[in-house]
Amino acid sequence: MRRRSWWGWGWEDQAVGGNDLAAIAAAIAKRPGFENLDGEIANPPSPDDLDLRRPRIEAPPSIGAHTSAGNHDRASHSLGKAFRDVVRALAGDVTHPPDLVAYPSTEEHVVELLDWCASANVAAIPYGGGSSVVGGIEPRFADGGDGDFAGVVSIDLTGLDRVLEVDTVSRAARIQGGALGPVLEEQLKAHDYTLRHFPQSFEFSTLGGWLATRSGGHYATVYTHIDDLVESMRVVTPAGISESRRLPGSGAGPSPDRLFLGSEGSLGIITEAWMRVQDRVKFKASVSARFPTLQHAAEACRAIAQSALFPTNCRVLDGGEATSAGVIDGSSLLLVGFESADHPVDTLAQRAVELVTDHGGTVPDGIRSSSTEGAAGAWRNSFIRAPYGRDALTRLGIVVDTFETACTWADFPNLHAEVTAALTKAMDEVCGGGSITCRFTHVYPDGPAPYFTVMAPGRRGSQLAQWDELKAAAGDALLAAGGTITHHHAVGRDHHRWYDRQRPQPFAAALKAAKHALDPAGVLNPGVIVG
Amino acid sequence: MRRRSWWGWGWEDQAVGGNDLAAIAAAIAKRPGFENLDGEIANPPSPDDLDLRRPRIEAPPSIGAHTSAGNHDRASHSLGKAFRDVVRALAGDVTHPPDLVAYPSTEEHVVELLDWCASANVAAIPYGGGSSVVGGIEPRFADGGDGDFAGVVSIDLTGLDRVLEVDTVSRAARIQGGALGPVLEEQLKAHDYTLRHFPQSFEFSTLGGWLATRSGGHYATVYTHIDDLVESMRVVTPAGISESRRLPGSGAGPSPDRLFLGSEGSLGIITEAWMRVQDRVKFKASVSARFPTLQHAAEACRAIAQSALFPTNCRVLDGGEATSAGVIDGSSLLLVGFESADHPVDTLAQRAVELVTDHGGTVPDGIRSSSTEGAAGAWRNSFIRAPYGRDALTRLGIVVDTFETACTWADFPNLHAEVTAALTKAMDEVCGGGSITCRFTHVYPDGPAPYFTVMAPGRRGSQLAQWDELKAAAGDALLAAGGTITHHHAVGRDHHRWYDRQRPQPFAAALKAAKHALDPAGVLNPGVIVG
């Protein structure tokens, strides 16, 4: 059976290795600034060889049958999939493993688990696909330690993975929170439906995880976050089960769902949701436009975002990012894609081309009828493979990471300049050089969601400390320039200090009070969202 | 200077009177079931003649300059604009007037007012345009009485009515919460922008009121609620000012704005918001389609709602409602309108016509290039005038009201049947007959927002008791059939008992805790949202 990597991204068998890894090492060594890499390749230890501390707790008999204290289970639930997780896993540095991993297969199991955790002072970390890149599922509490808990249980929800009901009239489906992307799509396909929520982590993240972290998906406009596809949610909290009505819209008080969306496991565990699903796409049209500069591409993108043409894809790539789409002349790209299950979209694409041309862009390939071809297709494949490449670079001793934000169109040029300058300075000081590239993942009428990729030569053994400095420079620059610490990667533990600075303090106080009402023992994902 | 009606809808000079009123009375008397109306016309007392109880409190000198204890001010801030408000005003039944009306003209005034209210145990009712139809701004507290407060101040925010800043790059504007619809549109027009939020109450409601009640506006799809046009908000709470960042999107924790949207003055007073504004519309296309039954029209409407054509208008009218659009053969109507500031919308309208035809509809007038003409235009004018007509009917002793909901497409046929049956039965028992009609105001891929209008012959002096019974029948039927007690009229005091039944109880507990954190003295709009 195919196995998930305990230390890195995705499938074990997809990790870059052998000749591919050697080729990457050789290519990287030729890049300016990267000449002094030591040529070593870090290899992950086997989880069986990890000297994990002994479990401090034991589950009561009623729960014990659904739990494991095995090394592989505990090691693979200790860390997320961020750069800093991979570095630590490669070093065998797993200092805060969960004491137990629970595998509930029914909602009753979840209720029992939370009851036990609350009564026994055991921290409960909801775990979906484990793809957090912000320390969201890591048992690391106050001051980076264990907190005052008797122990920690990681609650792996992937046993709750069924599409329970499909409403073909309202085009909605009731889906369990632990369903991984491909697992729920497979079940929806039997009804000719799709959720069409495709974050980069699609294969390795769950519906509940998407909802808990306000995941950003396939749609570049309108339905950018998973939030917009929710009809109702069912959440197990220590104070009882919170289930909202199936309503397409409501004006009855503040939205109950919006309290739990983005709560990152701190308020409850999402066991089910009614989701708006989509008919399968029949019509597509896409445009790959080139621009002399990033700002030219951004201006055209703004015009499209403000046009109400509602493209499904609307992605800007700067000159550096464009190379992965096969464009190597330094041009910035704007990839615009339309799709519909109902009607041809060529007219919309034609108007997008007009807007591109008005803003100084060229469209060498014209309008394509499928968005899976051309530069967009090349870029898409590279997008899905990127985290495996990130792991390969990490093993070579490189510091590599991505971070994302959102800001107004008015703020973007300055934010881009300030973030680039701050990172360039930090990389120079800490790593002796490096590169930073930028793309837009989603766009709104009032602003884009810029996404940055940084890559710098690391020093073996100092990668984490180097990363910490780059991350601090990035976070501070983002906030100073008017952005958010995250558009769709979530807050977790790694973003908390910036999150706490950016949110309104009265709101933080309200949220803390709400948390105390729902989780009086404070056992749910401690330190996340409510600090 | 033109004056607002203290007792009824809108402008004093627009109230139906004289020959028009007599004509309505004559026409109504011919309708089956309405033959026994007494022919009397109730006339509102002058506010100067009302024997309002003496103010129980006096504002401290620093605040006193911005307050009034005058009869007209107090009377016109005592009641909203629902049927039951008009009946009571006509009877001079103003038993719970605010002791004072405050007219802050700066945010500092608002802060001072809330500080005073919290320290002196004075209930504070935020008042925008006063168009609530759910008892949202009425000083009626525990058990319909005065509660344990020393007094009540109604805080009229219409002095904070400026567009403070316009960002022409991000297409957003910073607007004060007290700006009435026409006041903010006039200021935006100077920049060639429009908010395009046009609830029926547009002239008599404010931005802050829209945000606090999750108002439903112009757009029938996508941006149905004002929520969807918000970039950031600034809210004065007793625990401090909560200001969210200007972000087009964010995934950093639960949305701060979504906590205050729909809070109806119970958590704070919205003094400013950055709103996404629109370019002025250049292209329009509209379609008026006829169907043999409501369910046929609903099916076509569903197809359009699920097509992602994103019409601006997408309104179903049953045979009864269609008469106000000049269609008197019993046909149900579907009015579909597209608009754009950027591109022609004829292709979209053509596809809508195909979907109409596929579902058994006819389009006798074809596609019109302006949505202000034809049946849609006739209906629109009648829509704006409707509340004045409601006041006229009320004066004639009729029981007349509207209520709205949302449900899934799968639930709609049953909800419509159950609500119609429950109301018909209640009207028969309580009023000896009456009529009920239905339209859709907004539609979603997963369901419509049905809006019902009821009209029954009342008994002079018993109109309120009759209304209570009809309202109870309606609310119970809506909830039993899977709907929400409100899609955009809000909760206020009149909907609270159903709201409390429909929301998840853990969420209610969380909200109560959040309220206590923000308003520890419990002075903000007591009894609303947090019961």
Interface residues (C-beta under 8 A of the other chain):
Chain A: D167 V169 S170 R171 A172 T213 R214 S215 G216 V222 T224 H225 E231 V235 T237 A239 G240 I241 S242 E243 S244 R245 R246 L247 P248 G249 S250 G251 A252 G253 P254 S255 P256 R258 L259 F260 L261 G262 S263 E264 L267 G268 R276 D279 R302 Q306 S307 A308 L309 F310 S340 A341 D342 H343 T347 R351 A406 C407 T408 W409 A410 D411 H442 Y444 P445 D446 G447 P448 A449 G482 G483 T484 I485 T486 H487 H488 H489 A490 V491 H495 Y499 Q502 R503 P504 Q505 P506 F507 A509 A510 L511 K512 A513 A514 K515 H516 A517 L518 I529
Chain B: D167 V169 S170 R171 A172 T213 R214 S215 G216 V222 T224 H225 E231 V235 T237 A239 G240 I241 S242 E243 S244 R245 R246 L247 P248 G249 S250 G251 A252 G253 P254 S255 P256 R258 L259 F260 L261 G262 S263 E264 L267 G268 R276 D279 R302 Q306 S307 A308 L309 F310 S340 A341 D342 H343 T347 R351 A406 C407 T408 W409 A410 D411 H442 Y444 P445 D446 G447 P448 A449 G482 G483 T484 I485 T486 H487 H488 H489 A490 V491 H495 Y499 Q502 R503 P504 Q505 P506 F507 A509 A510 L511 K512 A513 A514 K515 H516 A517 L518 I529
